[in-house]
Amino acid sequence: MIAARLSKPRLGAMVTMALAAALVIPRPVHALEIKRMTLSNGAVLLVSPSHQLPMVTISIAFDAGARRDPQGKAGLASLTAASLTEGTKELSAQQFNEKVDFMGSSLGVSADRDFAVAGMTSLSKYLNDTFTLLAGVLANPGLRDSDIERRRAETVAAIKAEEEQPGYVAGVTFDKMIFGDSPYGHPSAGTAESVAKLTPDEVRSFYHDHYKLGNAIIAVTGDVDADTIKALVEKDLSGLAGSVPSQATPPTPVVAPGLHPNLIDRNVAQANILLGFGGIARSNPDFYKIKVMDYILGAGGFSSRLVKVVRSKAGLAYSVTSAFEAGKFPGSFAVSVQTKNKSANEAISLILQQLREIQDKPVSDDELEGAKKFLIGSFPLTIDRQSEITSFMLGIEVYGLGLDYADRYPKLIGAVTKEDVQDVARKYLHPDAVDLVVVANQAEAKIDTAKLEKAADGSAGQ
């Protein structure tokens, strides 16, 4: 989802699990050995031992992400996750935080669009004590009215601050245009209006309905063995029995033919532009071909075509990038750029031209080899921290990638051909069916929709 996601970090007492394991633990990708087992409560446990340092990181994915928000209650999943770390029924938020801080551990719960992830990092000597605290907020959370209401007020204030940012406004608007009322159509944190209406009873109800281990995934790495962590999980999390019913897959978002502009007026010096259309789910078999194609088009930084044309050649922007947001359900494709108000039309036209060009002409040998070399060579760097390793393990289970995925990934990327790149560009890029959001000083930008329509349908310059 393009819209920014809000979170409240907690280090000791205030760090998110994304930062919980900042410790770098380099090791070759082929050394990432993973043991998989199914626990008696139905949860899948993945363990990758690494005894180089006395640290342990645990991440638990629950089917409790923002896609589970009921209609009209956007932000409920996120508020529930944030409220869970406000202590247990026996420990106040302050007492809970003091215990975490005393051990120098990190612990947190947060919800993204697909899943809620609870987790911790601790010294291995504090594993049992830290896990007991994590299990406490998961199986026996306080969820007191006062704590939930405080979190709600903090979230509303944070969202209102974000709503002053043109990039955030563009992202929220774009997602709504692409996804409508489907599960991905609202920001994970909700809106200021929707969150302000959420009640403590609704938070407690969401928790009871969605925090269940029957379809949870538990990923563990560090100085621990599989049998120890299995015993710990089955003992301390025995109260989270049951499963969450499956959620129907929404239709793949489709943009109608033509250019569909949404022009938002703000007194800003630079136009914030998003344009795109429906994308793919992570399970799409063309994922690796699309990844290579998108790297060449706009995801490859200074080596991408969009940067070379829009930034380097035309001098219209410092940064321009493209991305397929591939999740459990089909996501979106979007190109994002900031440029001077007066150059917005030119930037949009150049982007649409590049979408067509990569469809019409095969990429060069150098472009293809450069993309594959980078994507393969940088892959180990994406799993060189404990937090990244647990996230990686959650991903391979969620998307059924297989325990040997780290070894197969280079082959999957390496097998992509120039013909594959052109084929997926033609199949998944739709320059003639585009949603466009421009947050700008519209009097200066003077968006020429008629001219952009021609660029979108390929008739510009004819």
C-alpha positions in Angstrom: 0.0 0.0 0.0 1.4 3.4 -1.0 -0.1 5.3 1.9 2.3 5.8 4.8 1.8 3.6 7.8 1.9 5.0 11.3 3.5 3.2 14.2 4.6 4.0 17.7 8.0 2.5 18.3 9.2 1.0 21.6 12.8 0.4 22.7 12.8 -1.5 25.9 9.5 0.2 26.6 9.2 1.9 23.1 10.6 0.0 20.1 8.9 -1.6 17.1 9.9 -5.1 16.1 11.3 -3.8 12.9 14.0 -2.2 15.0 14.1 -4.8 17.7 17.0 -6.7 16.3 19.3 -4.0 14.9 22.2 -6.3 15.6 23.9 -7.4 12.4 24.7 -11.0 12.2 26.3 -11.7 8.7 26.2 -15.2 7.4 26.1 -16.7 4.0 22.6 -17.2 2.5 23.3 -20.9 2.0 23.9 -21.3 5.7 20.3 -20.2 6.6 19.1 -23.6 7.8 15.5 -23.6 8.8 13.6 -26.3 10.8 9.8 -26.3 10.3 7.3 -28.0 12.6 3.6 -27.7 13.3 2.7 -27.3 16.9 -0.2 -29.0 18.8 -2.1 -25.7 18.7 -1.9 -25.5 14.9 0.8 -22.8 14.7 3.7 -23.3 12.3 7.1 -22.9 14.0 10.2 -22.0 12.0 13.5 -22.0 13.7 16.9 -21.0 12.3 19.6 -21.4 15.0 22.6 -19.2 15.0 24.9 -19.4 18.0 27.4 -16.7 16.9 26.1 -14.2 19.5 23.9 -14.7 22.6 20.8 -13.1 21.1 17.3 -14.4 20.2 14.7 -12.8 18.0 11.1 -14.1 17.8 8.4 -12.9 15.4 4.8 -14.1 15.4 2.4 -13.3 12.5 -1.3 -13.3 13.3 -4.1 -13.1 10.8 -5.0 -9.7 12.3 -3.8 -7.1 9.8 -5.6 -4.0 8.5 -7.2 -6.0 5.7 -9.4 -7.5 8.5 -10.7 -4.1 9.6 -14.5 -4.1 9.4 -16.2 -1.6 7.0 -16.3 1.8 8.6 -13.7 0.9 11.3 -10.4 1.5 9.5 -7.5 1.4 11.9 -9.0 -1.1 14.3 -6.4 -3.7 13.7 -3.6 -1.2 14.1 -5.1 0.3 17.3 -5.6 -3.2 18.7 -1.9 -4.1 18.1 -0.7 -0.9 19.7 -2.9 -1.4 22.7 -1.6 -4.9 23.4 1.7 -3.6 24.7 0.0 -1.6 27.4 0.6 -4.3 30.0 -1.2 -7.4 31.1 -4.1 -7.9 33.5 -1.5 -8.2 36.3 1.0 -5.6 35.1 0.3 -2.0 34.3 1.9 -0.4 31.3 4.6 1.2 33.4 5.4 -2.0 35.3 5.5 -4.0 32.1 7.9 -1.5 30.4 10.2 -1.4 33.4 10.6 -5.2 33.3 11.4 -5.1 29.6 13.9 -2.2 30.1 15.6 -4.0 33.0 16.6 -6.8 30.7 17.6 -4.6 27.8 15.1 -6.5 25.7 12.9 -5.2 22.9 9.2 -6.1 22.6 6.4 -4.9 20.4 3.2 -5.6 18.4 2.3 -3.8 15.2 -0.2 -4.4 12.4 0.4 -3.9 8.7 -2.1 -4.3 5.9 -1.8 -8.2 5.8 -0.8 -9.3 9.3 -0.1 -8.2 12.8 3.4 -9.2 14.0 4.3 -9.6 17.6 7.9 -10.1 18.6 10.8 -9.7 20.8 14.6 -9.6 20.9 16.6 -10.4 24.0 19.9 -11.8 25.3 19.6 -15.5 25.3 19.9 -15.6 29.1 16.7 -13.5 29.3 14.8 -15.5 26.7 12.4 -17.2 29.1 11.7 -14.0 31.0 11.2 -11.8 27.9 9.0 -14.4 26.2 6.9 -14.7 29.3 6.2 -10.9 29.0 5.4 -11.3 25.3 3.1 -14.2 26.0 1.5 -12.1 28.7 0.4 -9.3 26.4 -0.7 -11.8 23.8 -2.6 -14.3 25.9 -3.5 -12.1 28.9 -3.5 -8.4 27.8 -4.7 -5.7 30.0 -6.6 -3.8 27.3 -7.9 -1.3 29.8 -10.2 1.5 28.7 -7.8 4.2 29.8 -4.8 2.7 27.9 -6.8 2.1 24.7 -8.2 5.6 24.8 -4.7 7.1 25.3 -3.4 5.1 22.3 -6.4 6.2 20.3 -5.7 9.8 21.0 -2.0 9.5 20.1 -2.9 7.7 16.8 -5.5 10.4 15.8 -2.9 13.1 16.5 -0.3 11.3 14.5 -2.7 10.8 11.5 -3.6 14.5 11.6 0.0 15.4 11.4 0.5 13.0 8.5 -2.4 14.5 6.7 -0.5 17.8 6.4 2.1 16.0 4.3 1.3 16.0 0.5 2.9 12.7 0.0 0.7 11.0 2.5 -2.4 12.6 1.0 -1.4 11.4 -2.4 -0.8 7.9 -1.1 -4.2 7.6 0.7 -6.0 9.0 -2.3 -4.3 6.7 -4.7 -5.0 3.6 -2.6 -8.7 4.6 -2.4 -8.9 5.1 -6.2 -7.3 1.7 -6.9 -8.9 -0.5 -4.2 -12.1 1.3 -3.3 -13.8 -0.4 -0.4 -11.8 -3.6 -0.7 -9.5 -4.7 2.2 -6.5 -2.6 0.9 -8.5 0.5 0.2 -7.7 2.3 3.5 -4.5 3.2 5.3 -3.4 0.6 7.8 -3.5 3.1 10.6 -7.0 4.3 9.6 -8.1 7.9 9.2 -8.4 10.5 11.9 -12.1 10.3 11.6 -12.4 6.5 11.7 -10.0 6.0 14.6 -11.6 8.7 16.7 -14.8 6.6 16.7 -13.2 3.3 17.7 -14.2 2.1 21.2 -12.3 0.0 23.8 -15.0 -2.7 23.4 -14.3 -2.9 19.6 -10.6 -3.3 20.3 -11.2 -6.1 22.8 -13.5 -7.8 20.4 -11.0 -7.6 17.5 -8.3 -9.0 19.8 -10.5 -12.0 20.8 -11.5 -12.7 17.2 -8.1 -12.5 15.5 -5.3 -13.3 17.9 -5.4 -17.1 17.6 -2.5 -19.5 17.1 -4.3 -22.0 14.9 -3.2 -20.2 11.7 -0.3 -18.2 13.2 3.3 -18.4 12.1 6.2 -18.2 14.6 9.7 -17.5 13.3 12.7 -17.7 15.6 16.4 -17.2 15.0 19.5 -16.8 17.2 21.1 -18.6 20.1 18.3 -21.1 20.7 17.4 -24.7 19.7 14.1 -25.8 18.2 13.0 -28.0 21.0 13.5 -25.3 23.7 11.4 -22.8 21.8 8.7 -25.3 21.0 8.3 -26.1 24.6 8.2 -22.5 25.5 5.6 -21.5 23.0 3.3 -24.5 23.8 3.5 -23.7 27.5 3.2 -19.9 27.5 0.8 -19.4 24.6 -1.6 -22.2 25.3 -4.5 -19.7 25.9 -4.5 -18.6 22.2 -6.4 -21.6 20.9 -8.5 -21.6 17.8 -8.2 -20.3 14.2 -9.3 -17.2 12.3 -11.7 -18.0 9.4 -10.2 -17.5 6.0 -10.9 -14.2 4.2 -12.3 -14.2 0.7 -9.8 -12.9 -1.9 -11.0 -9.6 -3.4 -11.1 -9.1 -7.1 -7.8 -7.9 -8.7 -8.1 -4.1 -9.0 -8.7 -3.0 -12.6 -8.6 0.6 -13.8 -11.0 1.5 -16.6 -9.4 2.6 -19.9 -8.2 6.1 -20.0 -6.6 8.6 -17.6 -8.4 9.2 -14.4 -7.0 12.3 -12.7 -7.6 13.3 -9.1 -6.2 16.8 -8.6 -5.8 18.0 -5.1 -4.9 21.6 -4.5 -2.3 22.4 -1.8 0.0 25.4 -1.4 3.2 23.5 -2.0 6.3 24.2 -4.0 6.5 20.7 -5.5 3.8 18.5 -7.0 3.5 15.1 -5.4 2.5 12.7 -8.2 1.4 9.1 -8.1 0.2 7.2 -11.1 -0.6 3.6 -11.6 -3.1 0.7 -11.7 -3.7 -2.7 -10.3 -0.8 -5.0 -9.6 -0.1 -8.5 -8.5 -0.3 -10.8 -5.5 3.0 -12.1 -4.1 2.0 -15.6 -5.2 1.9 -14.6 -8.9 4.2 -17.0 -10.8 5.5 -14.1 -12.9 6.8 -12.3 -9.7 10.5 -12.7 -10.6 10.2 -11.6 -14.2 8.2 -8.6 -12.9 10.9 -7.9 -10.4 13.6 -7.7 -13.0 11.4 -5.7 -15.4 10.5 -3.2 -12.6 14.2 -2.8 -11.6 15.0 -1.8 -15.1 12.0 0.5 -15.4 12.0 2.4 -12.1 13.0 0.4 -9.0 16.7 0.3 -9.8 17.7 3.7 -8.5 20.2 5.6 -10.7 20.4 2.7 -13.2 16.6 2.7 -13.9 15.1 4.2 -17.0 12.8 6.6 -15.2 15.7 8.1 -13.2 17.8 8.4 -16.3 15.0 10.1 -18.3 13.1 12.1 -15.7 16.0 13.1 -13.5 19.2 12.9 -15.4 18.1 13.9 -18.9 15.2 16.2 -18.3 16.3 17.4 -14.9 12.7 17.4 -13.6 13.1 15.6 -10.3 15.7 14.4 -7.8 13.9 11.0 -7.3 11.4 9.0 -9.3 10.7 5.4 -8.6 8.3 2.6 -9.5 7.0 -0.3 -7.4 4.7 -3.3 -7.5 3.2 -3.7 -4.0 2.6 -7.5 -3.9 0.9 -8.8 -0.8 -1.4 -11.6 0.2 -4.0 -10.1 -2.2 -3.3 -8.4 -5.5 -1.8 -5.0 -4.8 -1.0 -2.0 -7.0 1.7 -0.7 -9.3 2.7 2.9 -8.9 5.2 5.4 -10.1 6.0 8.2 -7.6 7.7 11.5 -8.3 8.0 14.9 -6.9 8.7 17.8 -9.3 8.2 21.5 -9.5 4.5 22.4 -10.0 5.2 23.8 -13.5 7.0 20.7 -14.7 4.3 18.2 -13.5 2.8 17.8 -17.0 6.1 17.0 -18.6 7.1 14.6 -15.8 3.9 12.6 -16.2 4.2 12.5 -19.9 7.7 11.2 -19.7 6.7 8.5 -17.2 3.8 7.3 -19.5 6.2 7.2 -22.4 8.6 5.0 -20.5 5.9 2.6 -19.6 5.1 2.2 -23.3 8.7 2.0 -24.4 9.6 -1.0 -22.2 6.6 -2.7 -23.7 7.5 -1.9 -27.3 11.2 -2.5 -27.3 13.3 -5.3 -25.8 15.6 -4.2 -23.0 19.3 -4.2 -23.7 21.7 -7.0 -22.7 23.5 -4.6 -20.3 20.2 -3.6 -18.7 19.1 -7.2 -18.1 22.5 -8.4 -16.8 22.9 -5.3 -14.6 19.4 -5.9 -13.0 20.0 -9.6 -12.4 23.5 -9.0 -11.0 22.2 -6.4 -8.5 19.1 -8.4 -7.5 21.1 -11.5 -6.9 24.1 -9.8 -5.3 22.1 -7.7 -2.9 19.8 -10.5 -1.7 22.1 -11.7 1.1 22.0 -8.1 2.5 18.2 -8.4 3.0 18.7 -11.1 5.6 21.8 -10.1 7.5 20.0 -9.1 10.7 17.9 -11.2 13.1 14.8 -9.1 12.5 15.2 -9.5 8.7 15.7 -13.3 9.1 12.5 -13.8 11.0 10.6 -11.6 8.5 12.1 -13.7 5.7 11.0 -16.9 7.4 7.5 -15.5 7.9 7.3 -14.6 4.2 8.4 -18.0 2.9 5.7 -19.7 5.0 2.9 -17.2 4.1 3.6 -17.4 0.4 4.6 -21.1 0.3 8.1 -20.3 -1.1 9.8 -23.4 0.5 12.5 -23.7 3.0 15.2 -23.8 0.3 14.0 -20.4 -1.1 17.2 -18.6 -0.2 19.1 -21.1 -2.4 16.6 -21.0 -5.2 16.2 -17.2 -5.4 19.4 -16.5 -7.5 18.3 -19.2 -10.0 14.8 -17.7 -10.3 16.2 -14.3 -11.0 19.0 -15.6 -13.2 16.6 -17.4 -15.5 14.7 -14.2 -16.6 15.3 -13.4 -20.3 14.8 -10.2 -22.3 11.7 -11.8 -23.8 10.3 -12.4 -20.3 10.8 -8.8 -19.4 9.0 -7.6 -22.5 6.2 -10.1 -22.0 5.5 -9.1 -18.4 5.7 -5.4 -19.3 3.0 -5.9 -21.9 0.9 -8.0 -19.5 1.1 -6.0 -16.3 1.8 -2.4 -17.3 -1.3 -0.4 -18.5 -0.3 3.1 -19.6 -3.7 3.4 -21.3 -5.6 2.7 -18.1 -4.1 4.9 -15.3 -5.2 6.4 -12.0 -3.4 9.7 -11.5 -3.1 11.7 -8.2 -1.5 15.1 -8.3 -1.2 17.0 -5.0 0.1 20.4 -6.1 -0.5 24.1 -6.4 -3.0 23.5 -9.2 -2.9 27.1 -10.4 0.8 26.7 -11.1 0.7 23.0 -12.2 -2.0 23.6 -14.8 -2.5 19.8 -15.4 -3.3 19.3 -19.0 -5.6 16.3 -18.9 -6.3 16.3 -22.6 -2.5 16.2 -23.4 -1.9 13.5 -20.8 -4.8 11.4 -22.2 -2.9 11.3 -25.5 0.3 10.3 -23.7 -1.6 7.6 -21.9 -3.2 6.1 -25.1 0.1 6.4 -27.1 -1.1 9.1 -29.5 1.1 11.9 -28.2 3.1 13.5 -30.9 1.1 11.9 -33.7 
